[in-house]
Amino acid sequence: MAQMADIPSTAAAGARGGPAISVNRLKMGYGKRVLLDNASFDVHRGEILVILGGSGCGKSSLMKNIIGLYQPMAGDILIDGESIVRAGPEKKAQLQRRMGVMYQSGALFGSLNVLQNVRFPLDEFTDMGLAEKNLTARMLLQLVEMGHAEALMPGELSGGMQKRAGIARAMALGADMLMLDEPSAGLDPITAANLDRTIRSLRDNLGFTFVVVTHELQSIFNIADRGVMLDPVSHSIIAEGKPSDLRDHSEDPRVRQFFNRLPDEARQATGS
């Protein structure tokens, strides 16, 4: 599928040395407002890295910096060793096609059925024939357990089905890195658990690298190999590691509070 769209296959990407993504001394924000400063971390090939933290800490903004939608204030971001920050338009587009993105709502086109939504990137960016594009889209839908739904319209889908279709579309151009923004948001526990299983399956069976933005604790423990926790007060990364280790062994009270779902003491004392 990836080779049809003239994009490197996942297996080929896994053969490269070095991390899939490197964030180096990143400073990001809006105008004069800084959300994150001097942040550095790597995303290893074939891992599921979760960006986590409370509301307003900059999780989604960090993901948008990584995929090149936002320009950082300072620092660099390397995709397979190449800077997406300093890349020219053609090179930047090439690097962006390596990273499939699923936004929080699934972001499906309401006027297209599921098959057409998944096929859309192939329609726009490849010269494949219609039969080949349909075959590719159907194979992707099978990977996310949506083969039965190809003729349905987005309005006929549940929230979980919309997100599965969004993941399938994110893979259409052969991306070997998938960026998911709040995939479990708004889903009931069973649907969220099924989606977690699909994410793990795509990593375990096909070798995808995932960067997942979420604050859903159960999903974090279900899927994450490693977590990077942002703090909105210090504008920094305050923890990095396996979520269960951070929950059980971190010496930072902010980290323990998040992973153990503890209320603020001040609010608890006032009853607010």
C-alpha positions in Angstrom: 0.0 0.0 0.0 2.7 2.4 1.0 4.7 1.6 -2.1 1.7 2.2 -4.4 1.7 5.8 -3.2 5.5 6.1 -3.6 6.0 6.5 0.1 8.7 4.5 2.1 7.3 1.4 3.7 7.1 0.9 7.4 9.6 -1.9 7.2 12.1 0.3 5.3 11.6 3.1 7.9 12.4 0.6 10.7 15.7 -0.2 9.0 16.9 3.4 9.5 19.1 4.3 12.4 18.3 6.9 15.0 15.0 8.0 16.4 11.9 8.5 14.3 11.4 12.0 15.8 13.7 14.2 17.8 12.5 17.3 19.5 15.5 19.5 20.4 15.3 22.5 22.8 11.9 23.4 21.5 10.3 26.7 22.5 6.7 27.1 21.4 3.7 29.3 22.0 1.5 32.1 20.5 2.6 35.6 20.2 4.4 36.4 23.5 2.7 33.5 25.4 5.1 30.6 25.9 3.5 27.2 26.3 6.7 25.1 26.4 10.3 26.0 26.7 13.6 24.2 26.2 11.9 20.8 25.7 13.8 17.8 24.3 12.8 14.2 23.8 13.0 11.5 21.2 10.3 9.2 19.8 11.8 5.8 19.1 10.7 3.7 16.1 7.9 1.3 16.7 6.9 2.8 20.1 3.7 4.4 21.3 4.7 7.7 23.0 1.9 9.6 24.8 2.0 13.3 25.3 0.1 14.0 28.5 -0.7 16.6 31.1 -3.6 18.7 32.3 -5.7 21.1 30.2 -3.9 24.0 28.7 -0.4 22.6 29.0 0.1 22.6 25.2 -0.3 18.9 24.3 -2.1 19.4 21.0 0.1 22.4 20.1 3.2 20.3 20.6 1.8 17.7 18.1 1.1 20.5 15.6 4.6 21.7 16.0 5.9 18.2 15.3 3.9 17.8 12.1 4.9 21.3 10.9 1.6 23.1 11.2 3.0 25.5 13.7 6.4 27.2 13.6 8.3 27.0 16.9 9.7 30.1 18.6 13.1 28.3 18.9 14.6 24.9 18.7 14.4 22.1 16.1 12.3 19.0 15.3 13.9 16.2 13.2 11.9 13.7 11.3 14.2 10.7 10.4 17.1 13.1 11.1 15.8 15.9 8.8 14.6 19.2 10.1 10.9 19.9 9.5 11.4 23.4 11.0 14.1 24.5 8.5 12.8 22.5 5.5 11.7 24.2 2.3 8.1 23.7 1.1 8.8 20.6 -1.0 10.9 18.9 1.6 8.4 19.8 4.4 5.5 18.3 2.4 7.6 15.1 1.9 8.2 14.9 5.6 4.6 15.6 6.5 3.5 12.8 4.3 5.5 10.4 6.5 3.2 11.4 9.4 -0.5 10.4 9.2 -2.7 12.5 11.5 -6.0 11.8 13.1 -7.6 14.8 14.8 -9.9 14.6 17.8 -13.2 14.5 16.0 -12.0 12.2 13.2 -12.5 15.1 10.8 -14.3 13.1 8.1 -15.9 14.9 5.2 -19.6 14.8 5.7 -20.4 14.6 2.0 -18.3 11.5 1.4 -18.9 8.0 2.5 -16.4 6.1 4.5 -14.6 4.5 1.5 -14.4 7.9 -0.2 -13.0 9.5 3.0 -10.2 7.0 3.3 -9.5 7.2 -0.4 -9.4 11.0 -0.4 -5.6 11.4 0.2 -5.0 9.0 -2.7 -7.3 11.0 -4.9 -5.5 14.2 -4.1 -1.8 13.1 -4.0 -1.4 10.0 -6.3 -2.0 9.0 -9.9 -3.2 5.6 -8.9 -6.2 4.2 -10.8 -9.6 4.1 -9.2 -9.7 0.4 -8.7 -6.2 0.4 -7.1 -7.2 3.3 -4.8 -10.4 1.5 -3.7 -8.5 -1.7 -3.0 -6.0 0.2 -0.9 -8.8 2.0 1.0 -10.6 -1.3 1.6 -7.4 -2.9 2.9 -6.9 0.0 5.3 -10.5 -0.2 6.6 -10.0 -3.9 7.2 -6.9 -3.1 9.4 -9.1 -0.9 11.7 -12.0 -3.3 11.7 -14.2 -1.1 9.5 -14.5 -3.1 6.4 -18.3 -3.5 6.9 -18.8 0.3 7.0 -17.4 1.5 3.6 -20.7 2.6 2.2 -21.9 4.5 5.3 -21.9 8.3 5.6 -20.1 9.9 8.6 -23.4 10.9 10.1 -24.3 7.2 10.4 -21.1 6.3 12.4 -20.6 6.2 16.1 -17.8 8.2 17.6 -15.5 5.2 17.8 -16.2 4.3 14.1 -15.4 7.9 13.0 -12.1 7.7 14.7 -11.3 4.3 13.2 -12.0 5.7 9.8 -9.8 8.7 10.6 -7.0 6.4 11.5 -7.4 4.5 8.2 -7.3 7.7 6.3 -4.2 8.8 8.1 -2.4 5.6 6.8 -3.5 6.1 3.2 -0.3 7.7 1.9 1.9 5.1 3.5 2.8 7.0 6.6 4.8 5.0 9.1 4.3 7.5 11.9 0.7 8.1 13.2 -0.2 11.2 15.2 -3.5 10.8 17.2 -5.1 13.8 18.9 -7.3 12.6 21.9 -8.4 9.4 20.2 -10.4 8.3 23.3 -12.1 11.6 24.0 -15.9 11.3 24.1 -15.9 7.5 23.9 -17.6 5.1 26.3 -15.1 2.8 28.2 -15.7 -0.3 26.0 -15.4 1.6 22.7 -12.2 3.3 24.1 -10.8 0.0 25.1 -11.5 -1.5 21.6 -9.8 1.5 20.0 -6.8 1.1 22.3 -6.6 -2.5 21.2 -6.6 -1.5 17.5 -3.7 1.0 18.2 -1.6 -1.6 19.9 -2.4 -4.1 17.0 -1.2 -1.6 14.4 2.1 -1.1 16.3 2.6 -4.8 17.2 1.7 -6.3 13.8 2.8 -3.5 11.4 5.4 -1.6 13.2 3.8 1.8 13.2 5.3 4.5 15.4 2.6 6.5 17.4 2.5 9.9 19.0 -0.7 10.1 21.0 -2.0 13.2 22.7 -4.4 12.3 25.6 -5.2 12.9 29.2 -7.4 9.7 29.5 -5.6 7.7 32.2 -6.9 4.3 31.3 -5.9 4.6 27.7 -2.5 5.9 28.8 -1.9 2.8 30.8 -3.3 0.6 28.1 -1.2 1.7 25.1 1.8 3.8 26.2 5.3 2.5 26.1 6.4 5.9 27.4 4.9 9.2 28.4 6.1 12.7 28.2 4.3 15.0 30.7 3.9 18.7 30.2 3.3 21.2 32.9 1.4 24.5 32.2 3.0 26.4 35.1 6.7 25.8 34.5 6.2 25.5 30.7 8.4 22.4 30.8 8.5 18.6 30.5 8.3 17.5 34.1 8.3 13.7 33.6 9.3 11.1 31.0 9.0 7.4 31.3 6.7 4.4 31.6 3.4 5.5 32.9 3.2 2.9 35.7 6.7 3.9 36.9 5.7 7.6 36.9 2.6 6.8 38.8 4.3 4.6 41.4 7.7 6.1 41.8 7.8 9.7 40.7 9.0 12.1 43.4 7.2 15.1 41.8 3.9 15.7 43.5 2.4 17.1 40.2 3.1 13.8 38.5 1.8 11.7 41.3 -1.4 13.8 41.4 -2.0 13.4 37.7 -1.4 9.6 37.6 -3.3 8.9 40.8 -6.2 11.2 39.9 -5.9 13.2 43.1 -7.8 16.5 43.7 -6.1 19.8 44.4 -5.6 20.1 48.2 -6.6 23.8 48.2 -9.9 23.1 46.4 -10.5 20.1 48.5 -10.1 22.2 51.7 -12.6 24.9 50.4 -15.0 22.3 49.0 -14.8 23.7 45.5 
